[in-house]
């Protein structure tokens, strides 16, 4: 289910992923699903990765400024 900190399986290609992939109960959304599959939108994973990269860049820049 989305919103519970589930992470995309590392082995799963983000381009092949879609919300509800693997659902066996024919649900239309996470509120109907009883399979406990991930319904997180792929864009969320992309944004999380971008956020992590930007935070690392900020950290590097701060360290560079402090060392001056």
Secondary structure by P-SEA (a helix, b strand, c coil): cccccccccccccccccccccccccccccccccccccccccaaaaaaaaaaaaaaaaaaaaaaaaaac
